[in-house]
Amino acid sequence: MKKIVLFTNMSSIKKHWESSLKNSYKTVVIEEFNELTHYLKKHSSKVIVMFDEMSISHIEDALQKLKEYRHATVLLFNAVPELHHASTLLGSGIKGYENSYINKENLLKMLLAVENGHNWLFADLTYFIINKYMQNKNIDEPEFMSFLTEKEKSIALMVANGLSNKEISQREKIALSTVKGHIHHIFEKANVTDRISLALKFK
């Protein structure tokens, strides 16, 4: 069973994480940052660290120190995720950012995605990044667009412009499940796994 480090001194978060990961991962709970760095120095095998941002006062300094441990994949959690704050931390080497109380199903999906080399950002942050940093008024059509149907082209452009699935559903007057199906096919044809990577194809 794979090992995962849970860094938190919040009993409710610890309980939620342990309950969600039971039967899927062997967990090691660490409550002090010095203890975490000591653990990472002592154990050099690859490990995922679920890091509760509320359990430390200077998150930027902590993330900078954790960069030294290249074998550690850091996922950041906050009980109240904040878009602007989260976007400033993305350059700090973290591979994921989520709500501390993410449900079990999505937490396991997040961990699987990260284990497969992908990043994971909570949905609102994805839309925020696309809208703030990636919109381009003069979009050049990337090569993969020639493989899309007209409906998929329309939806791909809406995704690249930061629209959510619900907004696309309302604009196209189609079911939410249909939107998800179209986006799945678009991702496959564009050879991407997330909305930000798709948006970058248009830059």
N, C-alpha and C positions, 0 to 999 in steps of 0.2 A: 504494500500500500504506500502511495506517495506521501511524503511529509510536507506539511505546510506550517509556516510560522504565523501565529496570530499575535500581533502587537497591539495590546489595548489594556487600559486599566479601568475600563468601564464594564461593570459586571453584566449589564443588560446586553451590550454588544457581544461580549465574550460568550454569553449563553446562546445568543442567536447564531453566532458563527459556528460554535461547537455543535449545536443541534443540526444546522444545515449541512455541515461537512461530515457528520457521523456516517460511517459505513463507506465513505468515498475517499477520505484522506486521514492520515495520522496527523494530529495537531499538536503543536508545541506552543504553549501560551507564555508570552513574555510581557512584563508590565513596565519595565524600566528601559530607557534607551541605551544606557551603558551596558546593560545585560544583553540587549539585542546585538550590539556591535561585537561584544565578547563572543556571543554565540556564532556570529558569522565569521569571525576570525578563526574560531576553533573548528568549524565545519565548512569545508570547501566544496562540497557537492552542490549541484544546482538546487535552488529552493525558491519557492514563492513566499513573499512576505506580505501578508495582509496588514496594512498599516493604518491604524485609527488616528486620524489627524487631531482629534479632540484630546488625545492622550499626551500631547507634547505642546510646549509653548512656542517654539521657534521652528516651524515646519520647514522653511527654506534651508536653514542650517542643517537640519537633520537629513534632508534629502541630499544635500551636498555631500555629507559624510557617507551616506549609503552608496554613493556612486563608486566609492573605493572597492566595494564588494561586487565585482562583476558577475559572480555566480548567483547573486540574489536578484530576483525579479520583483520589483516593488509595485504593489497595487494600493492606491490611496483611497481611503474611505472617510466620509464625513456624514454625521447624522443630519446635517442641513447643508447639502451641496450648494455651492454658490458659483454661478457661472463665471463672473469676471475673475474671481479669485482662482477658480480651477484653471482657467485659460492661462494664467500666469505661471502655473506650476508644470505645464506640459513639457517645458524644456528642461525639467529637472531630472529626467531619466525615468519617470514613472511610466508604467505600461498600461495602467488602468486607473479610472476614477469613478467612484460610485457612491451611492447612498449606503451608509453603514447597515441599514436594515433591508437591503435588497432581498427579495424573496429567494427561497432556496433554489428554485428552478433556474432563475436568472444568474444566481451566484455560480452555480455549477457550469452554466453556459459560458460565463465570463472566464472562469478558470480554464476551461477547455480551450477557449479561443486564445488565451494568453499562452498556454502550453504549446499551441500550434503556431506561435510566433506572431500573433495579431495583437493589436492594442484594443482596449475596450473603454469607451467613454459613455457616460449616461446620456440618454437621448437628447435632452435639452442642451447639453454642452456641445454635442455634435452640430445641432442646428445653429447654435450661437457662433461656433467657429466658422461654419460655412458662410453665414450671413455677414459676420464682421470682417473676416480676413480673405475670403475666397471669391466673392462675387466679382464678376467682370462684365462690364457693359458690352464689350466687343468680344463675344465668345467665338473662338475658332472651333469648328467642328472636329473633334478627334476621330481617328480612323475607325474605331469600333462602332461609331454611329451608323456606318453603312450596313452593319449586320442587324440593326434594330428595325422593328416594324415602326410605322408612323406613330402608333400609340406609345410604344416604348421610347421613341425619340422625345416625344412630348414630356413623358414622365421623367426621363433622364435629365432633361433640362430643368424641370421643376425641382428635382432632388439637388441638382448642382446649384440651384439658387436658394437652397435652404428651406424648402417647404417640407412640412411633416407629412406623414402618410395620411393623416386625417384631412389636412388641407388639400392634398392631391385628390383624395376621394371626393371631397365636396366640389372641387373645381371641375373634375372630370365626370362627376355624377356616376361614379361606379363604387362598388362595395369595397370596404377596407381590405378584405381578403384578396380581392382582385388586384388592388394596388400592390399588396405584398408579393403576389405572384409575379406581376410585371417587374418589380424591383429585383426579385430573385433572378429572373432571366436576364435583366440588364447587367447585374453584377457578374453573372457567368460570362456574358458576351464581352464585357469590358475587362474581365479578368481581375476583378477587385472583390473585396469582402466587406467594405463598409462605405458609408456615404461620403466621408471626407476624401477617401481615395478616389471615388468617382468624381467628386468636384474638382480634384486636382488634375484630372484628365483634360479638363477644359481650359487649363491655364497655359 
